[in-house]
Amino acid sequence: MNIQVLISKSFPEGLSYNDTVQLCLRLFCTVDGVPEKLHEQCNKEQLAITFAELAKSNFIIGDSLGSIIYGANHHRVIDKGHWIEVIASIFKIGNTADSSIGEVLIRHITRT
């Protein structure tokens, strides 16, 4: 199984843009609670590809106007570059990852 399949199955109705971002940041920051066989997929490059593909499949519910908060408004949400910028926001802006939201989302993934 790959991380994209696991996320899609865990959230069949999709997620809001902010929740999707928080899940991406959580997976990048720590693999705690993530099945070990998926750890190698939780790197910047693979996560950017994964979340771009999720966006292309209409996984994100609603708009992505909040992308400006993460400095990711220069790319379309379906572009890998958008998600690279989201991940980079923790280094450029700081304090963009909300660990409480991330933990709730990870618990939901590991339940499936």
KOLVOTI-526366 format. One line per field, with one value per atom (N, C-alpha, C): chain; residue number from 1; x, y, z; residue in one letter. Coordinates in steps of 0.001 Angstrom, whole numbers, plus 500000, padded with zeros to 6 digits. Layout:
BEGIN
chain A, ...
n NUM, ...
c1 X, ...
c2 Y, ...
c3 Z, ...
res A, ...
This chain:
BEGIN
chain A, A, A, A, A, A, A, A, A, A, A, A, A, A, A, A, A, A, A, A, A, A, A, A, A, A, A, A, A, A, A, A, A, A, A, A, A, A, A, A, A, A, A, A, A, A, A, A, A, A, A, A, A, A, A, A, A, A, A, A, A, A, A, A, A, A, A, A, A, A, A, A, A, A, A, A, A, A, A, A, A, A, A, A, A, A, A, A, A, A, A, A, A, A, A, A, A, A, A, A, A, A, A, A, A, A, A, A, A, A, A, A, A, A, A, A, A, A, A, A, A, A, A, A, A, A, A, A, A, A, A, A, A, A, A, A, A, A, A, A, A, A, A, A, A, A, A, A, A, A, A, A, A, A, A, A, A, A, A, A, A, A, A, A, A, A, A, A, A, A, A, A, A, A, A, A, A, A, A, A, A, A, A, A, A, A, A, A, A, A, A, A, A, A, A, A, A, A, A, A, A, A, A, A, A, A, A, A, A, A, A, A, A, A, A, A, A, A, A, A, A, A, A, A, A, A, A, A, A, A, A, A, A, A, A, A, A, A, A, A, A, A, A, A, A, A, A, A, A, A, A, A, A, A, A, A, A, A, A, A, A, A, A, A, A, A, A, A, A, A, A, A, A, A, A, A, A, A, A, A, A, A, A, A, A, A, A, A, A, A, A, A, A, A, A, A, A, A, A, A, A, A, A, A, A, A, A, A, A, A, A, A, A, A, A, A, A, A, A, A, A, A, A, A, A, A, A, A, A, A, A, A, A, A, A, A
n 1, 1, 1, 2, 2, 2, 3, 3, 3, 4, 4, 4, 5, 5, 5, 6, 6, 6, 7, 7, 7, 8, 8, 8, 9, 9, 9, 10, 10, 10, 11, 11, 11, 12, 12, 12, 13, 13, 13, 14, 14, 14, 15, 15, 15, 16, 16, 16, 17, 17, 17, 18, 18, 18, 19, 19, 19, 20, 20, 20, 21, 21, 21, 22, 22, 22, 23, 23, 23, 24, 24, 24, 25, 25, 25, 26, 26, 26, 27, 27, 27, 28, 28, 28, 29, 29, 29, 30, 30, 30, 31, 31, 31, 32, 32, 32, 33, 33, 33, 34, 34, 34, 35, 35, 35, 36, 36, 36, 37, 37, 37, 38, 38, 38, 39, 39, 39, 40, 40, 40, 41, 41, 41, 42, 42, 42, 43, 43, 43, 44, 44, 44, 45, 45, 45, 46, 46, 46, 47, 47, 47, 48, 48, 48, 49, 49, 49, 50, 50, 50, 51, 51, 51, 52, 52, 52, 53, 53, 53, 54, 54, 54, 55, 55, 55, 56, 56, 56, 57, 57, 57, 58, 58, 58, 59, 59, 59, 60, 60, 60, 61, 61, 61, 62, 62, 62, 63, 63, 63, 64, 64, 64, 65, 65, 65, 66, 66, 66, 67, 67, 67, 68, 68, 68, 69, 69, 69, 70, 70, 70, 71, 71, 71, 72, 72, 72, 73, 73, 73, 74, 74, 74, 75, 75, 75, 76, 76, 76, 77, 77, 77, 78, 78, 78, 79, 79, 79, 80, 80, 80, 81, 81, 81, 82, 82, 82, 83, 83, 83, 84, 84, 84, 85, 85, 85, 86, 86, 86, 87, 87, 87, 88, 88, 88, 89, 89, 89, 90, 90, 90, 91, 91, 91, 92, 92, 92, 93, 93, 93, 94, 94, 94, 95, 95, 95, 96, 96, 96, 97, 97, 97, 98, 98, 98, 99, 99, 99, 100, 100, 100, 101, 101, 101, 102, 102, 102, 103, 103, 103, 104, 104, 104, 105, 105, 105, 106, 106, 106, 107, 107, 107, 108, 108, 108, 109, 109, 109, 110, 110, 110, 111, 111, 111, 112, 112, 112
c1 500853, 500000, 500893, 500419, 501171, 500399, 501074, 500504, 499268, 499266, 498113, 496872, 497037, 495912, 495398, 496308, 495904, 495123, 495605, 494911, 493536, 493471, 492188, 491174, 491630, 490727, 490320, 491217, 490930, 489951, 489971, 489103, 488364, 487416, 486738, 485952, 485584, 484855, 485812, 487113, 488104, 488274, 489063, 489334, 489326, 489160, 489296, 490752, 490994, 492362, 493247, 492798, 493635, 493931, 492940, 493186, 494152, 494025, 494944, 496365, 496524, 497844, 498393, 497574, 498039, 498434, 497726, 498100, 499449, 499633, 500899, 502050, 501869, 502918, 503199, 502155, 502336, 503148, 502837, 503556, 505011, 505274, 506648, 507428, 506792, 507485, 507789, 506895, 507114, 506307, 506885, 506187, 505602, 505627, 505023, 503573, 503212, 501843, 501563, 502525, 502366, 502930, 502217, 502755, 504187, 505053, 506476, 506748, 505957, 506189, 505953, 505350, 505086, 506065, 506949, 507875, 508696, 509202, 510074, 509331, 508011, 507214, 506936, 507329, 507042, 508219, 508687, 509737, 509157, 509863, 509349, 508905, 509745, 509455, 508224, 508204, 507091, 505785, 505848, 504629, 504092, 504977, 504536, 503814, 504362, 503721, 502384, 502385, 501167, 500045, 500334, 499269, 498824, 499714, 499312, 498345, 498652, 497771, 496420, 496447, 495179, 494350, 494994, 494278, 493685, 494433, 493934, 492707, 492610, 491479, 490304, 490324, 489251, 489118, 490221, 490242, 489954, 490410, 490268, 488877, 488195, 486836, 486919, 486239, 486216, 487399, 487628, 488680, 490013, 491028, 492381, 492879, 491970, 492356, 493337, 493329, 494244, 495688, 495945, 497313, 498270, 497764, 498624, 499288, 498613, 499158, 500459, 500529, 501684, 502688, 502436, 503316, 503259, 502152, 502034, 501068, 500793, 499808, 500384, 501635, 502253, 502109, 501629, 501423, 499977, 499486, 498148, 498213, 497144, 497104, 497366, 497156, 497389, 498838, 499662, 501072, 501952, 502936, 503897, 504545, 504832, 505466, 504652, 503351, 502477, 502789, 502889, 503090, 504516, 505476, 506851, 506848, 506121, 506023, 505310, 504269, 503570, 504559, 505316, 506283, 507373, 507826, 508873, 508400, 507094, 506565, 506987, 507199, 507608, 509007, 509803, 511146, 511161, 510349, 510334, 509499, 508344, 507395, 507412, 507547, 507505, 506088, 505856, 504577, 503382, 503579, 502446, 501811, 502545, 502003, 501244, 500003, 499167, 499168, 499972, 500157, 498867, 497953, 496715, 495852, 495773, 495019, 495727, 497038, 497821, 497632, 497619, 497450, 496078, 495038, 493684, 493627, 494213, 494181, 494981, 496120, 496924, 496174, 495504, 494734, 493652, 493064, 492034, 492629, 493816, 494496, 494840, 495349, 495806, 494659, 493458, 492271, 491823, 492128, 491603, 492379
c2 498816, 500000, 501239, 502279, 503526, 504561, 505624, 506643, 507303, 507493, 508116, 507242, 505953, 505021, 505022, 504982, 504988, 506257, 507398, 508666, 508672, 508265, 508245, 507329, 506172, 505223, 505726, 506420, 506906, 508075, 508845, 510020, 509968, 509040, 508887, 510118, 510950, 512183, 513341, 513110, 514164, 514982, 516040, 516940, 518382, 519281, 520703, 520985, 522116, 522475, 522524, 523194, 523329, 521973, 521106, 519775, 518976, 519125, 518440, 518936, 520244, 520818, 520297, 520280, 519825, 518355, 517558, 516153, 516040, 516799, 516802, 517207, 518282, 518745, 517722, 517107, 516088, 514907, 514462, 513337, 513689, 514943, 515365, 515500, 516045, 516325, 515079, 514120, 512902, 511756, 510576, 509376, 508580, 509148, 508478, 508142, 506903, 506464, 506037, 506231, 505841, 504426, 503549, 502201, 502258, 501437, 501493, 501330, 500522, 500297, 501560, 502582, 503836, 504952, 504704, 505746, 506347, 505518, 506026, 506941, 506877, 507748, 509109, 509284, 510526, 511494, 511741, 512733, 513854, 514957, 516152, 515850, 515207, 514934, 514051, 512942, 512001, 512584, 513292, 513903, 514965, 515746, 516770, 516119, 515046, 514317, 513731, 513122, 512497, 513505, 514643, 515611, 516340, 516501, 517048, 516083, 514808, 513794, 513738, 513848, 513893, 515099, 516236, 517445, 517258, 516612, 516356, 515454, 514604, 513671, 514260, 515580, 516293, 515871, 515502, 515120, 516319, 517489, 518695, 519280, 519442, 519979, 521494, 522217, 523673, 524311, 525565, 526318, 526214, 526714, 526698, 528120, 529025, 530416, 530559, 529615, 529652, 529386, 529080, 528760, 529918, 531123, 532286, 532220, 531619, 531467, 530661, 529713, 528821, 529266, 530419, 530900, 530041, 529344, 528403, 528889, 530169, 530710, 531013, 530703, 530948, 529751, 528643, 527420, 526979, 526268, 525684, 524507, 524269, 523223, 521834, 521683, 520392, 520234, 521236, 521184, 520729, 519931, 519480, 520664, 521727, 522917, 523544, 523457, 523983, 523287, 521973, 521186, 521289, 521519, 521802, 523089, 524101, 525369, 525191, 524372, 524093, 523504, 522514, 521877, 522871, 523666, 524657, 525724, 525904, 526952, 526755, 525511, 525298, 525834, 525964, 526517, 528024, 528464, 529880, 530743, 530228, 531008, 530576, 529271, 528718, 528627, 527752, 527637, 527464, 526817, 526571, 525208, 524336, 523012, 523068, 522637, 522568, 521111, 520819, 519424, 518773, 519536, 518921, 518438, 519206, 518764, 517575, 517663, 516576, 515267, 515326, 514105, 513476, 514297, 513777, 513085, 513712, 513142, 511844, 511776, 510554, 509424, 509736, 508703, 508138, 508999, 508552, 507612, 507925, 507076, 505715, 505712, 504451, 503571, 504113, 503307, 502428, 502849, 502124, 500866
c3 500000, 500000, 500000, 499342, 499404, 500215, 500535, 501427, 500810, 499502, 498846, 498971, 498780, 498910, 500349, 501304, 502713, 503062, 502608, 502891, 502235, 500983, 500266, 500940, 501382, 502052, 503441, 504101, 505449, 505454, 504379, 504270, 502933, 502785, 501486, 501049, 501985, 501647, 501391, 501568, 501394, 502660, 502555, 503680, 503187, 504111, 503780, 503409, 502783, 502422, 503660, 504713, 505901, 506538, 506618, 507179, 506298, 504990, 504080, 504294, 504432, 504701, 506021, 507044, 508354, 508329, 507554, 507409, 506700, 505654, 504930, 505853, 506603, 507517, 508607, 509124, 510175, 509653, 508445, 507859, 507571, 507252, 507008, 508317, 509335, 510599, 511415, 511393, 512172, 511583, 511647, 511181, 512340, 513532, 514682, 514371, 514574, 514341, 512908, 512025, 510624, 510464, 509753, 509548, 508994, 509555, 509218, 507728, 507063, 505635, 504799, 505390, 504679, 505040, 505986, 506446, 505315, 504426, 503366, 502393, 502386, 501515, 502153, 503384, 504110, 504035, 502836, 502608, 501759, 501679, 500989, 499564, 498813, 497398, 497236, 497940, 497800, 498337, 499439, 499971, 499017, 498407, 497453, 496270, 495773, 494665, 495121, 496290, 496822, 496991, 497618, 497873, 496606, 495645, 494345, 493655, 493723, 493120, 493843, 495157, 495899, 495468, 495315, 494887, 493490, 492604, 491246, 491264, 492266, 492349, 493137, 493335, 494053, 495511, 496113, 497524, 498430, 498014, 498835, 498652, 499786, 499793, 499972, 499116, 499232, 498537, 498881, 498201, 498928, 498267, 498845, 499084, 499401, 499629, 500784, 501697, 502832, 502461, 501195, 500776, 501004, 501046, 501275, 502656, 503607, 504965, 504939, 504010, 503920, 502849, 502228, 501171, 499928, 499752, 498640, 497567, 497552, 496622, 495236, 494994, 493684, 492759, 493295, 492516, 492686, 491699, 491832, 492798, 493496, 494512, 493912, 492629, 491974, 491512, 491760, 491366, 492525, 492202, 493210, 493924, 493181, 493759, 494873, 494775, 495832, 497153, 497109, 498322, 498835, 497931, 498359, 499186, 498713, 499446, 500783, 500810, 502073, 503081, 502644, 503543, 503949, 503009, 503300, 504275, 504381, 505259, 506710, 507120, 508514, 508772, 507702, 507829, 507560, 506598, 506196, 507136, 507511, 508305, 509761, 509966, 511314, 511821, 512753, 513436, 512499, 511351, 510456, 510711, 511358, 511672, 512987, 512951, 514155, 514609, 515621, 516036, 516521, 517090, 517577, 516411, 515339, 514160, 513528, 513400, 512820, 513550, 514877, 515670, 515457, 515403, 515167, 513806, 512804, 511456, 511381, 512041, 512055, 512759, 513852, 514547, 513633, 512823, 511889, 510840, 510371, 509373, 509968, 511165, 511737, 512215, 512260, 512610, 511461, 510243, 509079, 508793
res M, M, M, N, N, N, I, I, I, Q, Q, Q, V, V, V, L, L, L, I, I, I, S, S, S, K, K, K, S, S, S, F, F, F, P, P, P, E, E, E, G, G, G, L, L, L, S, S, S, Y, Y, Y, N, N, N, D, D, D, T, T, T, V, V, V, Q, Q, Q, L, L, L, C, C, C, L, L, L, R, R, R, L, L, L, F, F, F, C, C, C, T, T, T, V, V, V, D, D, D, G, G, G, V, V, V, P, P, P, E, E, E, K, K, K, L, L, L, H, H, H, E, E, E, Q, Q, Q, C, C, C, N, N, N, K, K, K, E, E, E, Q, Q, Q, L, L, L, A, A, A, I, I, I, T, T, T, F, F, F, A, A, A, E, E, E, L, L, L, A, A, A, K, K, K, S, S, S, N, N, N, F, F, F, I, I, I, I, I, I, G, G, G, D, D, D, S, S, S, L, L, L, G, G, G, S, S, S, I, I, I, I, I, I, Y, Y, Y, G, G, G, A, A, A, N, N, N, H, H, H, H, H, H, R, R, R, V, V, V, I, I, I, D, D, D, K, K, K, G, G, G, H, H, H, W, W, W, I, I, I, E, E, E, V, V, V, I, I, I, A, A, A, S, S, S, I, I, I, F, F, F, K, K, K, I, I, I, G, G, G, N, N, N, T, T, T, A, A, A, D, D, D, S, S, S, S, S, S, I, I, I, G, G, G, E, E, E, V, V, V, L, L, L, I, I, I, R, R, R, H, H, H, I, I, I, T, T, T, R, R, R, T, T, T
